[in-house]
Each structure stands twice: as C-alpha cells, then as structure tokens.
Amino acid sequence: MSELHYWSIQKLSDQLRSGSISPVEVVRSTLDRIAALDGNYHSYITVMADQALARARIAEQELLSGMWRGPLHGVPLALKDLLFTRDAPTSAGMSIHKDFIPDYDATVVERLYAAGAIILGKLSLTEGAYTNNHPIFPTPINPWNSEYWAGTSSNGSGVATATGMTFGSLSTDTGGSIRFPAACNNLTAIKPTWGRVSRHGMFTLSHSLDHIGPFARDAVDAAMMLRVISGADDNDATALRAPVPDYVSATMRGIDGLRIGYDENFISTRTDPEVVAAVEAARDILAARGARIVPVTFPSPYDALRGWFDICGSETAKVHEATYPSRASDYHAGMAGLIEHGRKVSGEAVAKAWVNRLELTGRLEATFENVDLLLLPTMTTPTPTLADLEAFGADDDVLLQMIRYTAPFDLTGNPTIVLPAGFSRNNMPISLQLVGKHLSEDVLCAAGHAFQQMTNWHLRRPIA
C-alpha cells in the first residue's frame, strides 16, 4: 500500500471494487495522515472522522455484497467549508457562522453520498470565499514552499488534495478560486459552465458568478467527480437542464483534429517568460497529439474585468444584508471592503458592468466560431511568493493582470480545465488553462487527459 494517499481515484476505485482494499482501511489511513500533517498545513476546518468511518463501514458492506454505486464508491473526498452538511458545521470561513449546522445537505453533497463517496471533512477557505482568511482560521500553507501562496479562496482544497489528505475535493470559483489554488498546488481542476452544477445548499459570494467544481490530481479523476455532481436540480432554478455526458468516457476519445485557439500576443504580453515558455511547450505537445493550433485574437477583457468588482460587490452586499452592517465588527478587512464597495456602487456602474460583461460574452462566443478550445495560462506568473501578493493588492492594474486569465470566464460562464504544466526555476508549479464553449466539459476532459498522457507534471508531489 505504498503511497496509498497519492493513488489516483481511478486506481483506488479499481482496488476498492475488486476487494483488494477496504473503504474502512482507506479512510483510517487518510484520517491518520490528516492527524499527522494538518497541524502544519491548516487545510481542514472540520474533520468528520466519525461520520467518515460510519459511511466507510456501509460502503464496505455494500461492496462485499456486490453492490457498486460507481467509481466514487468508497472514495474519501472533502468539501470547501461553504457547502452545506447537516452533520457538521458550515462556516464559510466566517466567525459569525463557525457554529452553523444546516438542516440539509447541499445538492452536490447529496449526489456524492448517493454515488457512495465518503466525506472526510470541511476545508479551509478565505472569509466568505473572497480574498483573505479570517483571523480565527489559520491560512493554509503551500506544501511546495511555505513562503509561497497557496491560492485563494479555495486554499484548503488545494493544499489537502496536493498533500494526500484527500483524494479530491469540491470547491467554488467566482473569479479564480478553483483555478488559483489548483495552479499553486500543481493540481488538475475544472470550473464548469455556469449552471452545469447546482449551487443549492452553499454560502454564496456572488449568485451570477459562483461555480462549483472539482479539484483532483488528473483529468480522469476530475471527470469522475464532475459526472456525479452535474445536472439539473429542482432546488436550483439556475441549474442547467442539458443532458450530462459521460465525462470519463470522453477522456478516451483523443484530440485528433481538435481546433485549439492560440493568441500569442495576449499570452506573451505582461506574462512571465517562464509561464509563456510552459504554454508554448503545451501548445506543441497538443499539436503532436493531433490537435490543430489556430491563431485567434482574444477579445480584450479589461472593461469587463473592472466591472467584475461592481457585480461581485453588489451581489455580495445583498447576500450579507442580514449581518452587514449590523455585525460589521465580525468581518475582516477584505470581505468588509468588498461589501462596502457593493453598498456604495451606483446602479449606473453596475448596469455598465453588465453591458461590458454581455459584450465580452458575445465576443468570446464569436471567437469560438472557428475553434473548439482556447489555450491560455492560468496566471501571469508562476506561483507567487507571499510578498508578491502585497504588490497585487496595492496596485489596481496589477490586480487586473493577475485575474485576467481567470475572471473573464466567471463573467462569461465558459468552462475551463486547469492542468499542471511545469515548474519554475524556483521549483514552484506553473499551470495552463484550456477554455471551452458552454457545456463542452467533455472536450476539456479529453484534451486534459491527452495532454497528461504526454507529460508527467501532474505526477510530481510535494514533500509532505
């Protein structure tokens, strides 16, 4: 059982189904690892040990009887602590909610349980899923180097998955919150099409920008998780009613003839040369696998990106109106600042932001007329140091550059997959991003798997 904690979900699932290993054994091993490591990494807010072991015993008996619920049956996973669980607190990373226990599970949690998955616990996040951890919750530590960023806001999800303290996790993305931690921790992750996954049963940051998606170690594992959580939901009127493909089968289809758009100017301008080199190398690998690289011009995202703050802030202020400003002293500076912005921004500014958002969506749709996917970096730099983050927060233009490869696709709702693409001279992860048309997650999974068949970046693990 050497390196059990770093097995892929696919390998673990096969071993569980064959009876070579039991769910109870896997859960106990993973809980032991959490106990040994997480005092240093701070990825969990709540460990659900008793609940996980109880479900592991049920899964063990089901598998012994010949019942198989699918590839997640008996697999230990974890949740960003803004997804509702009726048997454990859901804090949203906020002091005012640290003892809140919902009376129902989020739809995605129900679907994981129906598939036989086992929930290990609730993962750390920034306050309210915005920029900084609340002081009562320690900030997760990047396992590749403690002096570097672990991402935001799903930093616990990235750290726990990267260190083998879970086999995968579910998280949310509003401006890059799945993709930043995936990039910083050398993980594969998917931000689906807006509405592809139900948002029922979660603490919201921004209703029109929030997406739920999986963290995993490779594209096949991410496809397994996405297949289970996707689909219509009567409890969420915004959940899309489109059929859900078999994303796992899609990973095997190959990418011969797939048209991948590439904007050399947009990628290279104000992007670190190490990142540019990694994306260029990925372009060549995808071409060698049979894809056609098509030159495109990516529509300028900056007007829409400036409006992201107006849309997110105004929607966040509405979400928190019951506790802000009445309990403003319980909020930390970052989250309070976003809400204050949302309370003060004019209706005209929000309307302008929505117009720019719709125009970007239309221009991006036109770009996709001649291509199937777009190839982009995830960030303009390799994983930044904690000191670098101070510069990001102090300069609005630098901040726009930081989110220019992520937030546009929260605004437009297009799906993306993030893939490990190399390491910097400082031995920190570099990531790339593939962007698809709406509801083209199957194509993203196919391309992600094809890339990972030709590379081994996703197989590198931190020393933890």
CORFENRA-V271918 format. One record per pair of residues at least 24 apart in sequence whose C-alpha atoms are under 6 Angstrom apart, sorted by the first residue. I is the first residue (numbers start at 1). J is the second residue. Records with the same first field share a line. If there is no record, write none. Layout:
BEGIN
I = J ; J
END
This chain:
BEGIN
5 = 164
6 = 164
9 = 221
13 = 71
23 = 56 ; 60 ; 74
24 = 56 ; 57
30 = 165
34 = 165
41 = 140 ; 141
42 = 140
43 = 123 ; 124 ; 140 ; 156 ; 159 ; 160
44 = 122 ; 123 ; 124
45 = 122 ; 123 ; 124
46 = 121 ; 122
47 = 121
48 = 120 ; 121
52 = 118 ; 119 ; 120
69 = 115 ; 116
72 = 117
73 = 115 ; 116 ; 117
74 = 116 ; 117
75 = 117 ; 118
76 = 118 ; 119
77 = 119 ; 120 ; 166 ; 167 ; 168 ; 169
78 = 119 ; 120 ; 121 ; 169
79 = 122 ; 123 ; 169 ; 170
80 = 122 ; 123 ; 171
81 = 122 ; 123
82 = 202 ; 203
83 = 202
84 = 201 ; 202
92 = 128
93 = 125 ; 126 ; 127 ; 128
94 = 127
106 = 200 ; 201
107 = 200
108 = 229
111 = 229
123 = 156 ; 157
124 = 156
125 = 153 ; 154 ; 155 ; 156
126 = 153
129 = 153
143 = 462
144 = 462
147 = 385 ; 386
148 = 384 ; 385 ; 386
149 = 384 ; 385 ; 386
150 = 181 ; 184
151 = 180 ; 181
152 = 177
153 = 177
155 = 181
158 = 182 ; 185
168 = 215 ; 216
169 = 214 ; 215
170 = 213 ; 214
171 = 212 ; 213
172 = 211 ; 212
173 = 210 ; 211
174 = 209 ; 210 ; 410
175 = 407 ; 410
176 = 406 ; 407
183 = 431
184 = 383 ; 429
186 = 420 ; 429
187 = 217
188 = 216 ; 217 ; 218 ; 418 ; 419
189 = 214 ; 215 ; 216 ; 417 ; 418
190 = 214 ; 416 ; 417
191 = 415 ; 416
192 = 415
193 = 413 ; 414 ; 415 ; 438 ; 439
194 = 413
195 = 238 ; 239 ; 240
196 = 230 ; 240
197 = 230 ; 231
198 = 239
200 = 236
205 = 316
206 = 312 ; 315 ; 316
209 = 410
219 = 445 ; 448 ; 449
223 = 247 ; 248
224 = 248
247 = 442
250 = 442 ; 446
251 = 445 ; 446 ; 449
255 = 290 ; 291
256 = 290 ; 291
257 = 290 ; 291 ; 292
258 = 291 ; 292
259 = 291 ; 292 ; 371 ; 372
260 = 293 ; 294 ; 371 ; 372 ; 373 ; 374
261 = 293 ; 294 ; 295 ; 296 ; 371 ; 374
262 = 295 ; 296 ; 375
263 = 295 ; 296 ; 297
271 = 380
272 = 380 ; 381
304 = 356 ; 357
307 = 353
310 = 350
311 = 350
313 = 338 ; 339 ; 341 ; 342
314 = 342
317 = 342 ; 343
361 = 412
373 = 435 ; 436
374 = 434 ; 435
375 = 434
376 = 433
377 = 432 ; 433
378 = 405 ; 431 ; 432 ; 433
382 = 430
383 = 428
414 = 438
420 = 457 ; 458
422 = 457
END
